[in-house]
Amino acid sequence: MRSSRPRASPASASEAAGLGSSGASMSSVKPGVDDARALKKLGAACLSCLRNLKPRDGDKRELVQARLQELGEWAVPGSTMQLFGSTACELHAHGADLDLTLLVPARPPPSHAEQQALVRRLAAAFEPLKASGEFEQVEAIDRARVPILKLKHAASKLQCDVSIGNELAGRKTRLLHAYVQMDARVQQLCMIIKYWARRRDLTFRVKRAEGAISFHGAFNSYAWVILVIHFLQTATAPTVLPRLEPHALTIDGVRGQGGYTKKGGWISLNKQSLGDLLLAFFAHYAALPYDQSLCVATARYLPRPALPFDRFYIPDPLAPDEDLGCHLTPESLPVLRRELERARRELTSGSAWSEVFAEVFAGETSGEPPVTLPRQTLPRQPTLDEVAVAHKRSMKSLERGLARAHIVM
């Protein structure tokens, strides 16, 4: 049963789905694992989407960033404005927000109260620039868990969020960027999945209207990228991505899965196409058991801690106590699973790209019943204690065999 959302004309639907006026369609073939022609068409649709998502405002971004750096130093002498988020790790689409954090060297990380005070101080310093017309919006969001200054640059129309002392965000950005630089398919798959999640109302956001607060979506943008990385680490053969040590950003090579370049980079032996990986991503997470901890830091599936209800647990690779799946609810989880299966089913049935990526508006549901899928069996990774016990047993067995052969170790 299809949703009752209004349909756009074929041309506008294709443009809205990131394909521009070409409106590439896969309706003439039915993609399958062994259907090379179908996968080629799917790959062409992916590349067409990526071309339309490609940023065309790079110069404006650099100018706005430089201007904010100048204003930050003026408002808080000795400070620097550090870029982080999707723009810094090359995962931003055209028109995406700029995320920056104000860092004051030689000072301990600011408390929440100090962050609030600095946000209000910045807002007061920027207010004359709103009156002059340089910024359309200057708003201090000081009661949030992470206080930010929201800005909108008038000439470029870029939205900017400025936080205070968020060094962790900078480290997360460097980790994501390191993965993005390892294989071109990482950036491509992340961009498409983020776009799909936004179109299908699966990107977590808080909506404030008329004094009320509502929550929408499943994962934030960072969590969706982490899901893509974990998929490329653990569910592809050979693996597309190795494990990176989250702090040092050094490669933990996987024997037989890839190799190093002369400059210390990584070359995967996996030759799957972007279209093949996109299909596999949806199929993987549509069937993945909930009792998994999806750990990018170890590139493994780990036992999941106890949770209020059955769902994925996604530890942040740089803040292991933080669960990136915390925004999931008993209501949003079935929607997420259903949307993942819907994308897999429609791509494999030959639906047009514009149909697969059709926009769902906040609060709308597809009207389809929840999808029941067979449980996917994943290889369980042994713990270090289990490895040690197995090693002791093998050594005792070896000693007994040598003793019977009258050989002394």
Residue pairs with C-beta under 8 A, 6 or more apart in sequence:
1 367
1 368
2 366
2 367
3 360
3 364
3 365
3 366
3 367
4 367
5 358
5 359
5 360
5 361
5 364
7 13
8 16
10 23
10 354
11 21
11 23
13 23
13 354
13 355
13 358
14 20
14 21
14 22
14 23
14 24
14 352
14 353
14 354
15 21
15 23
15 52
16 354
16 357
16 358
16 359
17 49
17 199
17 353
17 354
17 356
17 357
17 358
18 48
18 49
18 52
18 53
18 195
18 353
18 357
19 45
19 48
19 49
19 52
19 353
19 354
20 48
20 51
20 52
22 48
23 352
23 354
24 41
24 44
24 45
24 48
24 353
25 45
25 352
25 353
25 354
26 38
26 41
26 42
26 45
26 347
26 350
26 351
26 352
26 353
27 350
27 351
27 352
28 41
28 350
29 35
29 37
29 38
29 41
29 350
30 38
30 348
30 349
30 350
31 38
31 39
31 41
31 42
31 275
31 279
31 347
31 348
31 350
32 38
32 348
33 276
33 279
38 350
39 273
39 275
39 276
39 279
40 273
40 275
41 275
42 275
42 278
42 279
42 347
43 273
43 274
43 275
45 275
45 353
46 188
46 192
46 274
46 275
46 278
47 274
48 353
49 192
49 195
49 353
49 357
50 188
50 191
50 192
53 93
53 94
53 191
53 195
54 93
54 94
55 61
55 92
55 93
55 94
55 95
55 96
56 94
57 94
57 95
57 156
57 158
60 155
60 156
60 158
61 87
61 98
61 156
61 158
63 156
64 98
64 153
64 156
64 158
64 160
65 81
65 83
65 98
65 100
67 153
68 81
68 98
68 100
68 151
68 160
68 162
69 80
69 81
71 125
71 126
71 129
72 79
72 80
72 81
72 102
72 122
72 162
73 79
73 80
74 125
75 121
75 122
75 125
75 126
76 102
76 104
76 118
76 121
76 122
78 104
78 105
79 102
79 103
79 104
79 105
80 102
80 103
80 105
81 100
81 101
81 102
81 103
81 162
82 100
82 101
82 103
82 170
83 98
83 99
83 100
84 99
84 100
84 101
84 166
84 169
84 170
84 172
84 173
85 92
85 97
85 98
85 99
85 169
85 173
86 92
86 96
86 99
86 221
87 96
87 98
87 99
88 99
88 173
88 177
89 173
89 174
89 176
89 177
89 180
90 177
90 180
90 187
91 176
91 180
91 187
91 190
91 191
91 194
91 225
93 191
93 194
93 195
95 157
95 158
97 158
97 159
97 160
97 161
98 158
98 159
98 160
98 161
99 160
99 161
99 163
99 169
100 160
100 161
100 162
100 163
101 162
101 163
101 164
101 165
101 166
101 167
101 169
101 170
102 118
102 122
102 162
102 163
102 164
102 165
103 165
103 167
104 110
104 165
109 165
109 167
110 118
110 164
110 165
112 147
114 164
115 146
115 147
115 163
115 164
115 165
116 142
116 143
116 147
118 147
118 164
119 140
119 141
119 142
119 147
119 148
119 149
119 162
119 164
120 140
120 142
122 140
122 149
122 162
123 138
123 139
123 140
123 149
126 135
126 138
126 149
126 151
127 138
129 135
129 138
130 136
130 137
130 138
133 154
134 153
134 154
134 155
135 151
135 152
135 153
135 154
136 152
136 153
136 154
137 150
137 151
137 152
137 159
138 149
138 150
138 151
139 149
139 150
139 151
140 147
140 149
140 150
141 147
141 148
141 149
141 150
146 163
146 166
147 163
147 164
148 161
148 162
148 163
149 161
149 162
150 159
150 160
150 161
151 159
151 160
151 161
151 162
152 158
152 159
152 160
153 160
163 169
168 318
168 319
171 247
171 318
172 222
172 316
172 318
174 249
175 244
175 246
175 249
175 317
175 318
176 222
176 225
176 229
178 244
178 249
179 186
179 229
179 241
179 244
180 186
180 187
180 190
181 265
182 241
182 242
182 265
182 266
182 268
183 232
183 240
183 241
183 266
183 268
185 232
185 240
185 272
185 274
185 277
186 228
186 229
186 232
186 240
186 241
188 274
189 228
189 232
189 274
189 277
189 278
189 281
190 224
190 225
190 228
192 278
193 224
193 227
193 228
193 278
193 281
194 203
194 221
194 224
194 225
195 357
196 202
196 343
196 356
196 357
197 203
197 217
197 218
197 219
197 224
199 357
199 358
199 359
199 360
200 339
200 343
200 357
200 359
200 360
201 216
201 217
201 360
201 361
201 362
201 364
202 217
202 218
202 219
202 335
202 336
202 339
203 217
203 218
203 219
203 220
203 221
203 224
204 215
204 216
204 217
204 218
204 219
204 220
204 223
204 327
205 215
205 216
205 217
206 213
206 214
206 215
207 213
207 214
207 215
207 216
207 362
214 362
215 327
215 329
216 362
216 363
217 327
217 332
218 327
218 328
218 332
218 333
218 335
218 336
219 227
219 314
219 324
219 325
219 327
219 328
220 324
220 327
222 324
223 314
223 324
223 325
223 327
226 294
226 296
226 314
226 316
226 317
226 324
227 285
227 294
227 314
228 281
229 241
229 296
230 294
230 295
230 296
230 299
230 314
231 280
231 281
231 284
231 285
232 239
232 240
232 241
232 277
233 239
233 240
233 241
233 242
233 243
233 296
233 299
234 299
234 300
234 301
235 280
235 284
236 270
236 272
236 277
236 280
237 270
238 254
238 256
238 257
238 258
238 268
238 269
238 270
239 254
239 257
239 258
239 268
239 270
239 299
240 268
240 270
240 272
240 277
241 266
241 268
241 299
242 251
242 252
242 253
242 254
242 257
242 258
242 266
242 299
243 251
243 252
243 254
243 297
243 298
243 299
244 250
244 251
244 252
245 252
246 296
246 297
246 317
246 318
247 318
251 260
251 264
251 266
252 299
253 259
253 260
253 266
256 269
257 268
257 269
257 270
258 266
258 267
258 268
258 269
258 270
259 266
259 267
259 269
260 266
260 267
261 267
272 280
278 347
279 344
279 347
279 348
282 340
282 341
282 343
282 344
282 347
283 344
284 376
285 340
286 337
286 340
286 341
286 344
286 371
286 373
287 373
287 374
287 375
287 376
288 312
288 376
288 378
289 375
289 376
289 378
290 304
290 310
290 311
290 312
291 303
291 304
291 310
292 301
292 302
292 304
292 312
292 313
292 378
293 301
293 302
293 303
293 304
293 305
293 313
293 314
293 315
294 301
294 312
294 313
294 314
294 315
295 301
295 302
295 315
295 317
296 317
297 315
297 317
297 318
297 320
300 381
301 378
301 380
301 381
302 381
304 312
304 313
305 313
307 313
309 330
309 333
311 325
311 328
311 333
312 325
312 328
313 323
313 325
314 323
314 324
314 325
315 321
315 322
315 323
315 324
316 322
316 323
316 324
328 336
334 370
335 365
337 370
337 371
337 373
338 366
338 368
338 370
338 371
339 366
341 371
341 373
342 366
342 368
342 371
343 356
346 355
346 356
347 356
360 366
382 390
399 409
402 408
402 409
